[in-house]
Amino acid sequence: MNDFKLRDGNKIPALGLGTWQLTGETCVKAVRKAIELGYRHIDTAEIYGNQREIGRAIKGFPREELFITSKVWTNHLRYEEVLGACEQTLRDLGTEYVDLYLIHWPSEEVPVRETLEAMGELKRRGMVRSVGVSNFEVGHLREALRVARDLVVNNQIEFHPYRYPREVHEFCRREGIVVTAYSPLGRGRVLQDPVVREIAKKHARTPAQVCLRWALQKGAVVIPKASSVEHLRENLQIFDWELSERDMRMLDALNRNLSVLE
């Protein structure tokens, strides 16, 4: 498993398991099987409603070998609320810390300075190893860096061939912020694209592997959701081969700024 180094010196596995919409026993089994297969990065969030299930799934595995990301939701961005939300997340997960804690969405109501001050306090207490943001555009990022430049090390954004946020990606690269690509398969929409399928055939790979490899070669962490053993295994096979420069240009050209959240 490859890693990316964060600006604060910590490392984040380049491949993780996304758990949005994974709930109940399906979530427990998927997370447990992923770890058994070699995954070490599990991505969750307060709003996903599955942190207790993930806590059950990781029980028995060495905590120091896992990288767990969680996110604080938009109704808990005030200073004391952030502290309380993180405490609840740790109780649900059954762990003393999370490796990466993110502001899930930017807020127009709560100054990012207040939220980041709370997250800095969580880091000082050892409850959080690294701090970042999610769904932040360039303007949001500039403000976050203005008030807490050394704290913000990650931005998790929707990132796939149909939605390549080039401006945000390049800004993050210039500022040394690692990007995490969520929905890197476009929730399945990209997998039927003729260009993706042509490139997959050329490399004797699957369309999903092509999309993940594309994001990986752009320097992004990828966190595809998967619950079947077949897909969990398939997503692991992205590290021992490369897309050509022509392949990358063809995939870049698919960008249509399409959000699968809409």
Stockholm file with secondary structure:
# STOCKHOLM 1.0

chainA/1-262         MNDFKLRDGNKIPALGLGTWQLTGETCVKAVRKAIELGYRHIDTAEIYGNQREIGRAIKGFPREELFITSKVWTNHLRYEEVLGACEQTLRDLGTEYVDLYLIHWPSEEVPVRETLEAMGELKRRGMVRSVGVSNFEVGHLREALRVARDLVVNNQIEFHPYRYPREVHEFCRREGIVVTAYSPLGRGRVLQDPVVREIAKKHARTPAQVCLRWALQKGAVVIPKASSVEHLRENLQIFDWELSERDMRMLDALNRNLSVLE
#=GR chainA/1-262 SS CCEEECTTSCEEESBCEECTTCCHHHHHHHHHHHHHHTCCEEECCGGGTCHHHHHHHHTTSCGGGCEEEEEECGGGCSHHHHHHHHHHHHHHHTCSCEEEEEESSCCSSSCHHHHHHHHHHHHHTTSEEEEEEESCCHHHHHHHHHHHTTTEEEEEEECBTTBCCHHHHHHHHHHTCEEEEESTTGGGTGGGCHHHHHHHHHHTCCHHHHHHHHHHHTTCEECCBCCSHHHHHHHHTTSSCCCCHHHHHHHHTTCCCCCTTC
#=GC SS_cons         CCEEECTTSCEEESBCEECTTCCHHHHHHHHHHHHHHTCCEEECCGGGTCHHHHHHHHTTSCGGGCEEEEEECGGGCSHHHHHHHHHHHHHHHTCSCEEEEEESSCCSSSCHHHHHHHHHHHHHTTSEEEEEEESCCHHHHHHHHHHHTTTEEEEEEECBTTBCCHHHHHHHHHHTCEEEEESTTGGGTGGGCHHHHHHHHHHTCCHHHHHHHHHHHTTCEECCBCCSHHHHHHHHTTSSCCCCHHHHHHHHTTCCCCCTTC
//
